[in-house]
């Protein structure tokens, strides 16, 4: 018997604009999607995947490697098979349809990382509606790596906030974030120093803003590790955030603990 349904918010973005022109090919990270999802299923929870347009997320090719699974070939193959073949990864709903059907039946929500959610979920109105519901209900809300930036979707005008960040308008961004529901929450996210490495080695270009600045501009109490790519999870009230790909299992453990406790 299922312990309850957890909503997984996926991204449909495949390109991100770079400062100075051009784009980089992106997606969700395989481990950040599969490791927490499999942990939830193993713990007795069901999951429902929803994306802005109702199609399956794209996996970033950079993440499709055994290196993100600690060199564990079996874990890597299980994750790949899960994402490709498991019904929960293929029966995808739109965020809008989930909102319209009602959110009371979900016990928690999870947002995987990769750069993709920075493009669409961060400024998606339905994602904002969903996160506001879980905040108001004090239900476990977990976000991983770049995923935590999606909490700004709860702002009244998230697209304008994102545009202010792109334009370096710090005052404008702060003004748009007044009365943010997560203001003062302790949280973590993919660090500025980790992003520099990703820009140089993966994106081959510079982003318009880093995730630390985005969350601090909104009013978040952001902390990151001194050591790049070391696992780090921060829990504050219902909010559970993991810093980077290495935080996948620790974030999943914290989410399951919160879900079990709430039950």
C-alpha positions as CSV (number, residue, x, y, z in Angstrom):
1,X,0.0,0.0,0.0
2,X,1.4,3.4,-1.0
3,X,2.4,5.8,1.7
4,X,1.2,8.7,-0.6
5,X,2.0,10.5,-3.8
6,X,4.9,12.9,-4.3
7,X,4.7,15.4,-7.1
8,X,7.9,15.7,-9.2
9,X,8.3,18.9,-11.2
10,X,10.3,18.4,-14.3
11,X,11.6,20.8,-16.9
12,X,11.2,20.9,-20.7
13,X,14.1,23.3,-21.3
14,X,16.9,22.2,-23.6
15,X,18.8,25.4,-24.2
16,X,20.0,28.2,-22.0
17,X,21.1,31.7,-23.2
18,X,24.6,32.8,-22.5
19,X,25.9,36.2,-21.7
20,X,27.5,37.7,-24.8
21,X,25.3,35.6,-27.2
22,X,24.7,32.0,-28.1
23,X,23.2,29.2,-26.1
24,X,24.2,26.0,-24.4
25,X,22.4,22.6,-24.6
26,X,21.1,21.6,-21.2
27,X,18.5,19.4,-19.5
28,X,17.9,17.7,-16.2
29,X,20.6,15.7,-14.6
30,X,20.0,11.9,-14.7
31,X,21.2,11.2,-11.1
32,X,19.3,14.2,-9.7
33,X,16.1,12.9,-11.3
34,X,16.5,9.2,-10.8
35,X,18.2,8.8,-7.4
36,X,15.6,10.7,-5.4
37,X,12.7,9.2,-7.4
38,X,13.9,5.7,-6.9
39,X,14.5,6.3,-3.2
40,X,10.9,7.5,-2.9
41,X,9.6,4.4,-4.7
42,X,11.8,2.1,-2.6
43,X,10.5,3.9,0.6
44,X,6.9,3.1,-0.4
45,X,5.8,6.4,-2.0
46,X,4.3,6.8,-5.5
47,X,5.5,9.7,-7.7
48,X,3.8,11.7,-10.4
49,X,5.9,13.6,-12.9
50,X,4.6,16.8,-14.4
51,X,6.3,19.4,-16.7
52,X,5.2,22.7,-18.2
53,X,4.1,21.2,-21.6
54,X,3.4,17.6,-20.4
55,X,6.3,16.0,-22.3
56,X,9.1,14.1,-20.8
57,X,12.2,16.1,-19.6
58,X,15.4,15.9,-21.6
59,X,18.4,14.5,-19.7
60,X,21.6,16.5,-20.0
61,X,24.2,14.4,-21.8
62,X,26.9,15.6,-19.4
63,X,25.0,13.8,-16.6
64,X,24.7,10.5,-18.4
65,X,27.7,9.0,-16.9
66,X,28.7,6.5,-14.2
67,X,30.8,9.3,-12.6
68,X,27.6,10.8,-11.2
69,X,26.9,7.5,-9.5
70,X,30.1,7.2,-7.6
71,X,31.5,4.8,-10.3
72,X,28.7,2.3,-9.4
73,X,27.8,0.8,-12.8
74,X,24.8,-1.1,-11.5
75,X,23.3,2.1,-10.0
76,X,24.0,4.0,-13.2
77,X,22.3,1.3,-15.3
78,X,19.3,1.2,-12.9
79,X,18.9,4.9,-13.2
80,X,19.1,4.9,-17.0
81,X,16.6,2.0,-17.2
82,X,14.3,3.8,-14.8
83,X,14.2,7.0,-16.7
84,X,13.8,5.4,-20.1
85,X,11.3,2.7,-19.2
86,X,9.5,3.2,-15.9
87,X,5.8,4.2,-16.2
88,X,6.2,7.1,-13.8
89,X,8.8,8.7,-16.1
90,X,6.6,8.2,-19.2
91,X,3.1,9.0,-17.9
92,X,3.8,12.8,-17.8
93,X,1.2,15.4,-16.9
94,X,1.2,19.1,-17.4
95,X,1.7,21.3,-14.4
96,X,-1.6,23.1,-15.3
97,X,-3.6,19.8,-15.3
98,X,-2.1,18.9,-11.9
99,X,-3.1,22.3,-10.5
100,X,-6.6,22.0,-11.9
101,X,-7.1,18.5,-10.6
102,X,-6.2,19.7,-7.0
103,X,-3.0,19.4,-5.0
104,X,-4.4,18.2,-1.7
105,X,-3.7,14.5,-2.6
106,X,0.1,15.0,-2.7
107,X,2.1,14.5,0.4
108,X,5.2,16.3,-0.9
109,X,6.9,17.9,-3.9
110,X,10.4,17.4,-5.4
111,X,12.3,19.5,-8.1
112,X,15.4,17.9,-9.7
113,X,18.3,20.0,-11.0
114,X,20.4,20.5,-14.0
115,X,20.4,23.9,-15.6
116,X,17.0,23.3,-17.3
117,X,14.7,24.5,-14.4
118,X,16.5,27.9,-14.5
119,X,15.0,28.5,-17.9
120,X,11.3,27.4,-17.5
121,X,10.3,26.4,-14.0
122,X,11.9,29.4,-12.3
123,X,9.4,31.7,-14.0
124,X,6.4,29.2,-14.5
125,X,3.1,30.4,-13.1
126,X,1.8,26.9,-12.4
127,X,5.1,25.9,-10.7
128,X,4.6,29.0,-8.5
129,X,1.0,28.0,-7.7
130,X,2.2,24.5,-6.8
131,X,5.0,25.6,-4.5
132,X,2.7,28.1,-2.8
133,X,0.3,25.3,-2.0
134,X,2.9,23.1,-0.4
135,X,4.3,26.1,1.6
136,X,0.8,27.0,2.9
137,X,0.2,23.3,3.8
138,X,3.7,23.0,5.4
139,X,4.3,19.8,3.3
140,X,7.8,18.7,2.5
141,X,9.2,20.6,-0.4
142,X,12.6,19.4,-1.8
143,X,14.7,20.9,-4.5
144,X,18.2,19.8,-5.7
145,X,21.2,21.6,-7.2
146,X,19.8,24.3,-9.6
147,X,16.3,23.2,-8.6
148,X,16.1,25.4,-5.5
149,X,16.0,28.5,-7.7
150,X,12.5,27.4,-8.7
151,X,11.2,28.7,-5.4
152,X,11.3,32.2,-6.9
153,X,8.4,31.1,-9.1
154,X,6.2,31.9,-6.1
155,X,6.8,35.6,-6.6
156,X,3.9,37.7,-8.0
157,X,5.9,38.4,-11.2
158,X,8.7,35.8,-11.5
159,X,9.4,36.5,-15.1
160,X,10.1,40.2,-14.2
161,X,12.3,39.1,-11.3
162,X,14.3,36.8,-13.6
163,X,14.7,39.6,-16.2
164,X,15.9,42.0,-13.5
165,X,18.6,39.4,-12.6
166,X,19.6,39.1,-16.2
167,X,19.9,42.9,-16.5
168,X,21.9,43.2,-13.3
169,X,19.1,45.3,-11.7
170,X,19.7,44.3,-8.1
171,X,17.4,47.0,-6.7
172,X,14.6,46.0,-9.1
173,X,14.9,42.3,-8.3
174,X,14.8,43.1,-4.5
175,X,11.7,45.2,-5.0
176,X,10.0,42.5,-7.0
177,X,10.7,40.0,-4.2
178,X,9.1,42.0,-1.3
179,X,6.9,39.8,0.9
180,X,8.4,36.6,-0.6
181,X,7.0,33.5,1.2
182,X,10.4,32.0,1.6
183,X,12.1,35.2,2.8
184,X,14.5,34.4,5.7
185,X,14.4,30.6,5.0
186,X,17.8,28.9,5.3
187,X,18.6,27.2,2.0
188,X,21.3,26.0,-0.3
189,X,21.8,25.9,-4.1
190,X,24.4,25.2,-6.7
191,X,27.2,27.6,-5.6
192,X,28.7,30.5,-7.6
193,X,32.1,28.8,-7.5
194,X,30.6,25.5,-8.8
195,X,28.9,27.5,-11.5
196,X,32.2,29.0,-12.6
197,X,33.5,25.5,-13.2
198,X,30.4,24.5,-15.1
199,X,30.6,27.6,-17.2
200,X,34.2,26.8,-18.2
201,X,34.0,23.1,-18.6
202,X,30.4,22.4,-19.6
203,X,28.5,25.4,-20.9
204,X,31.5,27.0,-22.6
205,X,30.1,30.4,-21.7
206,X,28.9,32.6,-18.9
207,X,25.4,32.7,-17.5
208,X,23.6,36.0,-16.9
209,X,23.4,35.3,-13.1
210,X,24.3,32.6,-10.6
211,X,21.9,30.8,-8.4
212,X,23.3,32.0,-5.1
213,X,22.7,35.6,-6.1
214,X,19.2,34.8,-7.4
215,X,18.1,33.4,-4.1
216,X,19.8,36.0,-2.0
217,X,18.2,38.7,-4.1
218,X,14.8,37.2,-3.3
219,X,15.5,37.2,0.4
220,X,16.8,33.6,1.0
221,X,19.4,32.9,3.7
222,X,21.8,31.0,1.4
223,X,24.7,28.9,2.6
224,X,27.1,26.7,0.5
225,X,30.0,24.4,1.3
226,X,33.6,25.7,1.2
227,X,34.5,22.6,-0.9
228,X,33.1,22.5,-4.4
229,X,30.8,19.5,-5.2
230,X,30.7,18.2,-1.6
231,X,27.3,17.0,-0.5
232,X,25.3,19.6,1.4
233,X,21.6,19.6,2.5
234,X,19.8,22.4,4.3
235,X,16.5,21.8,6.0
236,X,14.4,24.7,7.3
237,X,10.7,24.1,8.1
238,X,9.1,22.4,5.1
239,X,11.9,23.4,2.7
240,X,14.7,20.8,1.9
241,X,17.4,21.9,-0.4
242,X,20.5,20.1,-1.8
243,X,23.4,22.0,-3.2
244,X,24.8,19.9,-6.0
245,X,24.7,16.6,-7.8
246,X,26.6,14.9,-5.0
247,X,23.7,15.8,-2.7
248,X,21.2,13.5,-4.5
249,X,21.0,10.7,-1.9
250,X,21.3,12.9,1.2
251,X,18.5,15.2,-0.1
252,X,16.4,12.1,-0.8
253,X,17.0,10.8,2.7
254,X,16.0,14.1,4.2
255,X,12.8,14.2,2.1
256,X,11.8,10.7,3.0
257,X,12.5,11.4,6.7
258,X,10.2,14.5,6.5
259,X,7.5,12.6,4.7
260,X,7.6,9.7,7.2
261,X,7.5,12.2,10.0
262,X,4.5,14.0,8.5
263,X,2.6,10.8,8.1
